[in-house]
Amino acid sequence: MKILSLSGFVPEQICDTVRFTGYSGGRAISHYCGYAADYISQVLNDDSIDGTVFPKSCDSARIISSYLGSADKFLYQLPVPARRDGAAVSYFAGEIRDYKEAVEAHYGVRLEDIKERAEAVNRRNEKIKELYEGLEDISYSDYLCGIHKMLTLPLAEQSLPEPKAASAGGKRVYLVGSFLAAEGILDTLERSGLNVVGDGLPESGRLVSAAPCKIDGDIYKNISESILSARLSPTQNNFGEILERDIKEIKEKKAVGVIFLTQKYCEPYDYLYSVYEKRLAAEGIRSLKISLSNSEDYKSSELAVEAFSDMI
Amino acid sequence: MAQSVIKLQSSLMREYYKYFSKYARGKSPEKKVAWVTAFTPVEILEALGILYYYPESYAAVIAASEREQPLLKKSEQCFLCRDCCSYSCCIEGCLELEDGPRGTPPKPDILIATNNQCNTLPNWWNILAERYNVPLIVIDYPGEAVPCERAYEYVTAQHRELISRLEELSGNRLDESVLGHFIENSEQSVAWWKKVAAALPEKEIKPTALFDDISYLITARCSPDTAELYRAIYDEVSALPEADKGLIPLFWLGYPLWYHADRYLSECLDGFRICGSNYITWWSLDYSGNDVYEMLFSAYNYTFLNLSQKTRTKRLTRLIKDSGAVCAVTLHNKSCKCDFVSAKDIGIPQAELEIDMIDREFLSLEKAKKQIELLKETVCSR
């Protein structure tokens, strides 16, 4: 069983999945998110992948199953609620249970270690959180690449290597965006003298913000509560809360600049940026928007990052 | 005595636009105002006496008035990426410049967005919420992927919450029988519209009229005048000559091109007749159910773009078969990713065009002409 998962909304407590981090040689779909297109390519071309799970969230993710319909693999779209109230928690809990049953039915397995897995996810997230809280002192590139590598492994094999120390005197910046597949940009940031002191990425700042999953009681409801307790993605449609939460952290961490990373044709982040930029400007904080065309694209932004570093 | 089509159209438009800045002359509406997306359960708003406006529809009007380009440019200057849905870019420019063919809509007291069409609209509504600093309600419709009972429970909890918040806003109490009455009006509008749309394969109807006339089903489906209008239009189309069956029957798959005088690429379609369109069926909502909550759930959870690819393909195949089309112009709309792959496996040759429904500069007309020529050759050589 090797299921490729696309999003932090996929409950790792249910079973092992390989988190999609990027793919070479992806197929282009015009005016469509390069990250999602690369995901589709890997599912179609990588014979070692026998299943997929992805959310119903942004518009690109909504239509993934239309592209993958012909793939003879396990396909599962997880409806993620756009709200976080009690009704949404119960609804999402039902969806998580359905997902578990679908995996069991397709692969002919019994998934009976959900509580143990929930505890393991809690422990792992706690470790990431410890690192996140001391982000200014460690190499952000080491930290994030370590997380990426870890998320592709089965839960039992996941461990986070100790990142090396950050270079001294870096300019403090905050990173906003979706999953940062184009890891090459992290080296660019560090080479340009920037020190990432916080982020809102799904695999980092958002992951560690989730409340630990409770173990006692209805485990599906607990998983649902935990996932929905995390800092919001723009696909959850509450920009006001995202802005308040991020600006507070940016100020607390004394970041002097914000780098806003988007995938080309990623509308949730494009819409968010239009209000984020104005709010940052009102706070006197400079920002740089970088739009990446696919999961490997980073070289085109090198000059912009260097210029931004000089400016702040 | 039955009213004429023009009189009914004028009356509905006058009613809808009377508080737009060009006509209101500084006068504000006495009722509370909501801005809503195109598949919002407006029957609830109607029953609570709340006025509602559709920015998407107004973007179409702006493009039809050839006013979209400066507005698109303005929104880009305001950091809204041009890759985003051009309905939103157009309206952001309009609001920023306070400029549009009918001015601007009255300012909202509340914003309501639904995701039964796409997730772009709730994103857009978020930036409107920042602009106006008013409450935003997002209604989450799971669609077909979720078991019906669970989806009903989840959606109905949200409909009840919507009612409660709108009661608070308007100061009115919802009378369910009044809500039922407005749902009946919507059903009537849908029923008559379906009859009009069903005449397209048989009668010499210019699709332009249908693309424009469906706007009343979007902006005024709860009004009894809308059903009356469609009944009158049906009478008119029934009297039209039969369609020229010597022309190649073609299905227009996707949005109307709002910026185009005919709303479709008439200059590329010599020798063809448009005998079907899926866009004109999108608001043919199915209000089946035993009470108002079931009816609203049925209508708004199962909108076309909220269905699985399998069901969409099945519906489209049926529509195409009923229309008699032997080929299709399929629009790959830069602004509507949810409609990118609606036309999968439909069983007839297609010319797939890269378009945007608002931004006239997006289309390569020469390329489109060549693609349609090729389609014609394919059909004629069969």
Interface residues (C-beta under 8 A of the other chain):
Chain A: I29 S30 H31 Y32 K56 S57 C58 D59 S60 R62 I63 S65 S66 Y67 G69 Q77 P79 P81 A82 R83 A87 A88 S90 Y91 G94 E95 D98 P234 T235 N237 N238 F239 G240 L243 K264 Y265 E267 P268 D270 Y271 L272 Y273 S274 V275 E277 K278 S291
Chain B: C78 F79 L80 C81 D83 C84 C85 S88 E92 A113 N115 C118 N119 T120 P122 N123 W124 W125 N126 I127 A129 E130 L136 V138 D140 P142 G143 A145 V146 P147 R150 E153 Y154 A157 Q158 S308 Q309 K310 H332 K334 K337 C338 F340 V341 K344 E354
